[in-house]
């Protein structure tokens, strides 16, 4: 939140932002690395202002960019190749369902130059509420025509991903971690 608030206070001018250290941020200035104080993770993610619902990202709907949202943060796995493998990220925290649905509705009404939606969750399908989100996205597609494609990283080793894939049907494009190696018997 420190960087977001500082950016807004400084009218997003980089030089003004870098004038003083910001808690939770490392930055490079004049050949030196500066580090702000340590911050704890935000547990109530709805405290973070929505860049969609506040209108902050409206100007980007005019461009050929793909909207991206998070429904949660954190990951229970400890993959050594991933920054979310750090112990500080093990506990998952969630944006409220109301906020997720509101952001998806907002995006569907404002998007102009793409039919793709990117879910930034590291393990979409890991919790039961992801099924509700998938159903909402599918219904949104039927109602508004958006999105045509959902790009996401599916949960690892979760039987629920098959059910999730059925819900999203042809909308889903799957990303997996690089350690996934399909075999002739692998199916999704």
C-alpha positions in Angstrom: 0.0 0.0 0.0 2.9 2.3 0.6 3.9 2.4 -3.0 0.4 2.8 -4.2 -0.4 5.7 -1.8 3.0 7.3 -2.5 2.4 7.1 -6.3 -1.0 8.7 -6.0 0.4 11.4 -3.7 3.2 12.2 -6.2 0.9 12.2 -9.2 2.8 9.1 -10.5 6.0 11.1 -11.2 8.9 8.6 -10.7 11.4 11.2 -9.5 9.1 12.5 -6.8 8.2 8.9 -5.8 11.9 8.1 -5.3 12.7 11.1 -3.1 12.2 9.1 0.1 12.3 5.4 0.9 9.0 3.6 0.8 8.3 0.7 3.2 8.2 -2.6 1.3 10.0 -1.3 -1.7 13.5 -1.6 -3.1 14.6 0.8 -5.8 17.7 1.9 -7.7 18.7 5.6 -7.7 22.0 7.3 -8.5 23.9 4.1 -8.6 22.6 2.9 -5.2 20.0 0.5 -4.1 17.5 1.9 -1.5 15.3 -0.2 0.7 12.3 0.8 2.7 11.2 -0.8 5.9 9.7 -4.2 6.1 5.9 -4.5 5.8 3.6 -7.3 6.8 1.3 -8.9 4.3 -2.2 -7.5 3.8 -4.7 -10.0 5.0 -7.9 -8.2 4.1 -7.3 -7.8 0.4 -10.3 -5.6 -0.1 -8.3 -2.9 1.7 -6.4 -2.5 -1.5 -8.4 -0.1 -3.8 -9.5 -1.8 -7.0 -7.8 -0.3 -10.0 -10.8 -1.2 -12.1 -13.6 -0.1 -9.8 -11.8 3.2 -9.1 -11.5 3.9 -12.8 -7.7 4.0 -12.6 -7.4 1.6 -15.5 -10.2 3.0 -17.7 -7.7 4.6 -20.2 -6.2 1.1 -20.9 -9.5 -0.2 -22.2 -8.9 1.9 -25.3 -5.7 0.0 -26.0 -5.1 -3.6 -27.1 -4.3 -4.8 -23.6 -5.6 -7.8 -21.7 -7.3 -7.2 -18.4 -5.8 -9.1 -15.5 -7.3 -9.7 -12.1 -6.4 -11.5 -8.9 -9.0 -13.3 -6.8 -6.5 -14.3 -4.1 -2.8 -14.0 -3.1 -0.6 -16.6 -1.7 0.3 -20.2 -2.4 0.5 -23.3 -0.1 3.3 -24.9 -2.2 7.0 -24.3 -1.8 8.3 -24.4 -5.3 11.9 -23.3 -5.3 11.7 -21.7 -8.8 8.8 -19.4 -7.8 8.8 -16.2 -5.7 5.5 -17.4 -4.1 7.4 -20.3 -2.6 8.7 -18.0 0.1 7.4 -18.8 3.5 5.8 -15.3 3.7 3.4 -16.3 0.9 2.2 -19.7 2.2 -1.0 -18.5 3.7 -3.7 -17.7 1.1 -5.8 -14.5 1.4 -8.8 -13.7 -0.7 -10.5 -10.7 -2.3 -14.2 -10.9 -1.4 -16.5 -12.6 -3.9 -18.5 -9.4 -4.2 -15.4 -7.5 -5.3 -14.3 -10.3 -7.7 -17.7 -10.3 -9.4 -17.9 -6.5 -9.5 -14.5 -6.3 -11.2 -15.4 -8.9 -13.7 -18.7 -7.1 -14.5 -16.9 -3.8 -14.8 -14.3 -5.2 -17.1 -17.0 -6.8 -19.3 -18.7 -3.4 -19.7 -15.6 -1.5 -20.5 -13.3 -3.8 -22.5 -13.1 -2.9 -26.2 -10.1 -4.4 -28.0 -9.7 -7.9 -26.6 -11.8 -10.9 -25.7 -9.2 -12.4 -23.3 -9.2 -12.3 -19.5 -6.2 -13.2 -17.5 -6.6 -14.5 -14.0 -3.3 -13.8 -12.1 -4.0 -16.4 -9.4 -1.1 -18.8 -9.0 -3.4 -21.8 -8.5 -6.9 -21.2 -9.9 -9.1 -24.1 -8.8 -7.3 -24.7 -5.5 -10.3 -23.7 -3.3 -14.0 -24.4 -3.7 -14.9 -20.7 -4.3 -12.9 -20.9 -7.6 -15.8 -23.0 -8.9 -18.2 -20.2 -8.1 -15.9 -17.7 -9.9 -15.7 -20.0 -12.9 -19.5 -20.3 -13.0 -19.8 -16.5 -12.9 -17.3 -16.1 -15.7 -19.1 -18.6 -17.8 -22.5 -16.9 -17.1 -20.8 -13.5 -17.9 -19.7 -14.9 -21.2 -23.2 -16.0 -22.1 -24.7 -12.7 -21.0 -22.2 -10.2 -22.4 -20.0 -12.1 -24.9 -16.9 -11.5 -22.7 -14.6 -13.1 -22.2 -14.0 -15.5 -25.1 -10.8 -16.8 -23.5 -9.7 -17.1 -19.9 -6.0 -17.5 -19.4 -5.0 -18.9 -16.0 -2.6 -21.0 -14.0 -4.5 -23.9 -12.7 -4.0 -25.5 -9.3 -1.4 -28.3 -9.2 -2.5 -31.8 -8.2 -6.1 -30.8 -7.7 -8.9 -33.0 -8.9 -11.1 -29.9 -9.0 -9.4 -28.6 -12.1 -11.3 -31.1 -14.2 -14.6 -29.8 -12.9 -13.4 -26.2 -13.4 -12.4 -27.0 -16.9 -15.9 -28.4 -17.6 -17.5 -25.2 -16.2 -15.3 -22.9 -18.3 -15.5 -25.4 -21.3 -14.0 -23.8 -24.4 -13.2 -20.5 -22.7 -10.2 -21.8 -20.8 -6.5 -21.6 -21.9 -4.4 -23.4 -19.4 -1.0 -22.3 -18.2 1.1 -24.7 -16.1 4.4 -24.5 -14.3 7.4 -25.5 -16.3 7.8 -28.8 -14.4 4.6 -30.2 -15.9 5.5 -32.8 -18.5 2.5 -34.3 -20.3 2.6 -38.0 -21.1 0.5 -39.8 -23.6 -2.0 -40.6 -20.9 -2.2 -36.9 -19.6 -5.6 -35.4 -20.3 -7.3 -32.2 -19.3 
